[in-house]
Amino acid sequence: MIRVLVADDQALIRGAFATLIDLEPDMTVVAQVGTGDGVVPAALRERPDVALLDVQMPGLDGLAAAAMLASRVPACRVVILTTFGRPGYLRRAMEARAAGFMVKDAPPETLLDAIRRVHSGLRVVDPDLAAESLALGDSPLTGRERDVLLATADGGTVGQIAKRLFLSEGTVRNHLSSVIGKTGAATRADALRIATERGWI
């Protein structure tokens, strides 16, 4: 019996996945959680074989939760599920040691097959996303550039961002200038949009 943990912040989707999985004779859902912060505690308690993690959840996102699971519950194999097929998410999922990456609108039988294949030790990746990710290449942004760009999301001034990140205003301006150049954006808001669409942040 394959023991499965389902993590998604939308109760309807979480419940639908759980019902689908529980109908299979060789699978059972041992835990359902609605936040990224709840993933590791539930996995430590229930010891699932496979965890299905949504990318976007309150608290830790699915990618951060996957990385924590890899270190805290290494026997649990992770499949990342996402509504948005952003190629940058795939690369980040692989860096978090996820064994699978799929879009949520895949056919039910594809998801069930992915759980079985991942449980058997294989890796499962949506082929369209894999091709798009290879075509797009690695994120050009450094870790600090990502931090600065994320800090612009609430529309704060350079001074506010600098204070929040414990950087000088000149350093923040330099990072923003670099980010705008690397994304080919006209403004920092445009850079944020482009980086988000590509899954770089």
C-alpha positions in Angstrom: 0.0 0.0 0.0 1.4 3.4 -1.0 0.9 5.9 1.8 0.2 9.4 0.4 0.3 12.9 1.9 -1.7 15.6 0.1 -0.9 19.3 0.6 -2.9 22.0 -1.0 -4.3 25.2 0.4 -7.6 24.8 -1.5 -9.8 22.4 0.5 -11.9 21.4 -2.5 -8.8 20.4 -4.6 -7.1 18.7 -1.6 -10.3 16.7 -1.0 -10.7 15.8 -4.6 -7.1 14.5 -4.9 -7.6 12.5 -1.6 -10.8 10.9 -2.9 -9.2 10.0 -6.2 -6.2 8.4 -4.5 -8.3 6.5 -1.9 -10.3 4.9 -4.6 -7.2 3.0 -5.8 -6.7 -0.4 -4.3 -2.9 0.1 -3.8 -3.0 3.6 -2.3 -4.2 5.4 0.8 -4.1 9.0 1.9 -2.6 9.2 5.4 -2.6 13.0 5.8 -4.1 16.1 4.3 -2.6 19.6 5.1 -3.5 23.1 3.9 -0.3 24.9 4.6 3.3 24.4 3.7 4.2 24.7 7.4 2.1 21.6 8.1 3.9 19.3 5.6 6.9 18.2 7.6 5.1 17.7 11.0 2.4 15.6 9.2 5.1 13.6 7.4 7.1 13.0 10.6 3.9 11.8 12.2 2.4 9.7 9.4 5.5 8.6 7.4 4.0 8.8 3.9 5.8 7.2 1.0 4.8 10.0 -1.4 3.8 13.6 -0.8 1.9 15.6 -3.3 2.7 19.3 -2.7 1.1 22.4 -4.3 3.6 25.0 -5.2 1.7 28.0 -3.8 0.6 27.6 -0.1 0.5 29.8 2.9 3.7 29.7 5.0 6.3 27.6 3.3 5.6 27.2 -0.4 5.7 23.7 -1.8 9.2 24.0 -3.1 10.6 25.0 0.3 8.5 22.2 2.0 10.0 19.7 -0.5 13.5 20.7 0.4 12.7 20.3 4.1 11.1 16.9 3.5 14.2 15.8 1.7 16.3 16.4 4.8 13.8 15.5 7.5 11.9 12.6 5.9 14.2 11.4 3.1 12.2 8.2 2.5 9.3 10.3 1.4 9.3 11.0 -2.4 7.8 14.3 -3.5 5.6 15.2 -6.5 5.2 19.0 -7.0 1.8 20.0 -8.4 1.2 23.4 -9.9 -1.6 25.3 -11.5 0.9 27.4 -13.4 3.3 25.6 -15.7 6.2 27.9 -15.1 9.5 26.4 -16.3 11.5 28.1 -13.5 9.4 26.2 -11.0 10.6 22.9 -12.5 14.2 23.8 -12.1 13.6 24.9 -8.5 11.7 21.7 -7.8 14.6 19.6 -9.0 16.9 21.6 -6.8 14.6 20.8 -3.9 15.1 17.1 -4.8 11.5 16.6 -5.8 11.0 13.3 -7.7 8.1 14.6 -9.8 6.6 17.8 -11.2 3.2 18.0 -12.8 0.5 20.5 -13.7 -2.8 20.1 -11.8 -4.9 19.8 -14.9 -3.1 16.5 -16.0 -5.6 13.6 -16.5 -6.3 11.7 -13.2 -4.8 8.5 -14.5 -1.6 10.4 -15.2 -1.4 11.6 -11.6 -2.0 8.1 -10.3 0.6 6.7 -12.6 3.1 9.4 -11.4 2.5 8.4 -7.8 3.2 4.7 -8.6 6.3 5.6 -10.7 7.8 8.0 -8.1 7.1 5.4 -5.4 9.1 2.8 -7.4 12.1 5.2 -7.5 11.5 6.8 -10.9 11.4 10.5 -11.7 8.3 12.0 -13.4 8.3 15.4 -15.1 5.6 17.0 -17.3 7.3 16.7 -20.8 6.0 20.1 -22.0 7.4 21.9 -19.0 10.7 20.0 -19.3 11.1 21.2 -22.9 10.2 24.7 -22.0 12.6 24.8 -19.1 15.5 23.6 -21.2 14.7 26.2 -23.8 14.5 29.0 -21.2 17.7 28.0 -19.3 18.7 28.8 -15.8 17.5 31.8 -13.9 19.9 34.6 -14.5 19.1 36.2 -11.1 21.4 35.8 -8.1 20.0 34.9 -4.7 20.4 38.5 -3.5 18.8 39.9 -6.7 15.8 37.6 -6.1 15.5 38.9 -2.5 15.6 42.5 -3.6 13.1 41.9 -6.4 10.7 40.1 -4.1 10.9 43.0 -1.6 9.6 45.3 -4.3 6.3 43.4 -4.5 4.5 45.6 -2.0 5.7 48.8 -3.8 8.0 50.0 -1.1 10.6 52.7 -1.8 14.3 52.0 -2.3 14.9 53.2 1.2 12.3 50.9 2.7 13.6 47.9 0.8 17.2 48.7 1.9 16.1 49.0 5.6 14.1 45.7 5.4 17.0 43.8 3.8 19.8 45.5 5.8 21.4 46.9 2.7 22.5 50.3 1.6 20.2 52.2 -0.8 23.0 52.2 -3.4 23.3 48.4 -3.2 19.5 48.0 -3.7 19.6 50.3 -6.7 22.5 48.3 -8.2 20.6 45.1 -7.7 17.4 46.5 -9.2 19.3 47.9 -12.2 20.9 44.4 -12.7 17.5 42.7 -12.5 15.9 45.0 -14.9 18.8 44.4 -17.4 18.7 40.7 -17.0 14.9 40.4 -17.5 14.8 42.9 -20.3 12.2 44.9 -18.3 11.4 48.6 -18.5 10.6 49.0 -14.8 11.1 47.0 -11.5 7.3 46.1 -11.6 7.8 44.7 -15.1 10.9 42.8 -13.9 8.9 41.3 -11.1 6.1 40.3 -13.5 8.6 38.7 -15.9 10.5 36.8 -13.2 7.3 35.5 -11.7 5.9 34.3 -15.0 9.1 32.4 -15.7 9.1 30.9 -12.2 12.4 32.5 -11.2 11.0 33.8 -7.9 
